[in-house]
Amino acid sequence: MPRLIAAVCALAGLAVAPFAASPTPPAQTFGAAYAVRIYGMTAGQFDLSVKLDGAGGYEAATVQRTTGLVRAIVGDKQDYQASARGIITA
């Protein structure tokens, strides 16, 4: 009798398993910082960051900024910032 009860419980568990909610994957982040060099001197900085929330959503941002002698010549005309956010679907 105990074997029968164990078998019924195991089958009931297998029947429910496909309908159980899957856990949300953990959030992931990625960041990169690049130094832009021209003829051996640093001309700017480029930063990128991406965050995935694990449920299909994302946020991305980028910043580009001139530095040093290039900034003295062109000012902030080449600087920019951009960001985006959304949901990735199949």
N, C-alpha and C positions, 0 to 999 in steps of 0.2 A: 504494500500500500504506500509506504513512503516513496518508493521509486516512481510510482504512478503520479503522486503529487508533485515530485520534483520534475518529472517530464512535462506535466501540464504547465507548471510555472515557467519552465524553459521555453516551451512553445509560445506561451503568452508573451514572454519577453521578446522573442524574435518577431512576433507579429506587430508589436508596438514600436520596435526600433526604427523602422523606416519613417515613421511619422514624428519621431522626436526632433525637436529643433536642433539644428547644428550650431555649435558655438561660433560666435563672431571672431574672425581672426584678429590678432592684435594690430594696433596701428603701427605703421612703418614710416620712417622719415629718412630723407636723403638731403644732404646739403653739400655744396661745392663752392669753393672760392678760387677764382683764377686771377692771376696777375697778367695783364696784357703788356707785352714787351715789344718795343720797336727799336731796332738797331742797338740792342743792349740796355736800353733804359726803360724803366717802368712807365707806361703811358696811361694805365687805367686799372680798374678793379671790376671784376664781373662776379656777382654772387647769385647762386641759384639754390632754391630750397623747394622740396616737394614733400607733401605729407599725404599719406593714404590712411584713411580712418578704419579700414578693415571691412567696412560694409558697402564698399563701392564708391564712396565719396573721396574727393581729392581736393587739395589746395596747393597751388604752385605760385611762387613769386620769384622775380628776378630784378636785380639792380645792376646798372652799369654806370660807372662814374670815372671820369678822366682824372688823372693825378699828375703832379709834378709839372714839368715844363710844358707838356701838352695842355694841361689845364690853364696854364698861364697864357698860352697862345689862343686857344679856342674857347676858353671859359667853360661854362656848363652847358653849352649847346649840344654836346654829344651825350649828356647824361639822360638816363631814362629809368623808369620803374614800371613794372607790369605785374599783374597778378590775375589769377584765374581760379575759379572753384566750380566744381560740378560733380556729377555722378556718372560713373562708368556702368553702362548696361550691356547686356549680351545681345 
